[in-house]
């Protein structure tokens, strides 16, 4: 992997995290949305740390999958994009409905969508000249 590609993908991952933190700050702190989720019989508050960790895990997992697919297939972008869109849709079905209240559900959906779209559009850059995959 070239330095430009590595730096570009790192910037996309960092950008997704920054956007998620900014949305969290605006909606939670400025707009007063109480971001809580229900799991089993308990309710937990979503913190900025949880937002950072979730966005970082999504970014690193997506990056790792893309890197693996680039080594295995000539159609890595197509496979990666298909898998990433499926994972985003699954996360929208599972994550936001666990929010407590309409504001929390909408905020969770926005966080999932923004991080997912940034990663889907930003990570799969063209392979450098002269490579087969």
Secondary structure, 3 states (H helix, E strand, C coil): CCHHHHHHHHHHHHHHHHHHHHHHHHHHHHCCCCCEEEECCEEEECCHHHHHHHHHHHHHHHHHHHHHHHHHCCCHHHHHHHHHHHHHHHHHHHCHHHECCHHHHHHHHHHHHHHHHHHHHHCCCCCCCCCCC
